[in-house]
Amino acid sequence: MFKYGKIFGLIVFVFLFAMCNQKSKKEADKESILKGSLEITIDETIKPIVEDQVAVFEGTYDAKISIKAKSEGELINDLLNQKTEVVITTRDLTLNEKEKFKKFKIIPRSTPFATDAIAFISKKSNNDTLIALKTVIDFMQGKINSNIKGLVFDNPNSSTVRYMKDLAGVKDVPAKGVFSFKTNEEVIKFVSENDGMIGVVGVNWLSQPSASILPLMKKINVLSVKGLKDSKYYSPTQNDIAEMKYPLARDLYIINCQGYSGLGMGFSSFIAGDIGQRIILKSGLLPVRVPGRKLQIRSQIINDKE
């Protein structure tokens, strides 16, 4: 009887093992580095460029990527609490944040893929198109300035707020004169309708305006900024960012915490690869690696009509 029990137990073990292998095979069939579905949480300030990347990636591979745009604070919290596995943000994880993944036996993979910038905007009727960064920093430190009625951010927990707080060396924004909404689009609309307000937005929204923002672009000025170490004013253009002249440039990262070779790895490689970098170059942002160009040199011009 004991002998039959052992045989029965062995049969059950083999059956369960086969079922597990079949399940693993099904999971593998569902997702690979270039196939399957994935949800990515992204920083709202860089939504346009990510949408472009996703559109081309989905059109090239058998993959479906859905995007959730959130503030930086929400995005990082979701990643640390394993509510999302892949994020695109304007900063790398800190050492302390990376430590938290050790208990999950996951090593976060951070891939820098572009440089964008924070831009200051004002209403078109404000004739002054120049602003000193020191003026904005003073305002963030609670110092009154007659040239600024208010600073307008997209979200209290956004990457732009965090960036400006770090720059000003403050833990909290001033109680007065600072306004926030939910999206960069709302900031642009508000600034276009109110004198004296300085909007703080991701430059990607200006270099790739959506259909709803396009009419508003005629109602705002993108301000040139004087840095803390330079007496000249520079604009958040691709050229000034590339030459490291514009003082509010920042790097973009895709952070993959899937812990296996899934679609997160494939999408990261795509963005950092030749096609992804060309998309970034065309968008007006600065790619990490400028794609090469092949030139065909001929000793003489041939007339096709001959």
Secondary structure, 3 states (H helix, E strand, C coil): CHHHHHHHHHHHHHHHHHHHHHHHHHHHHHCECCEEEEEEEEEHHHHHHHHHHHHHHHHHCEEEEEEEEECHHHHHHHHHCCCCCEEEECCCCCHHHHHCCHHHCCCCEEEEEEEEEEEEEEECCCCCCEEEHHHHHHHHCCCCCCCCCEEEECCCCCHHHHHHHHHHCCCCCCCCCEEECCCHHHHHHHHHHCCCEEEEEECHHHHCCCCCCHHHHCCEEECEEECCCCCCEECCCHHHHHCCCCCCEEEEEEEECCCCCCHHHHHHHHHHCHHHHHHHHHHCCEECCCCCCCCCCCCCCCCCCC
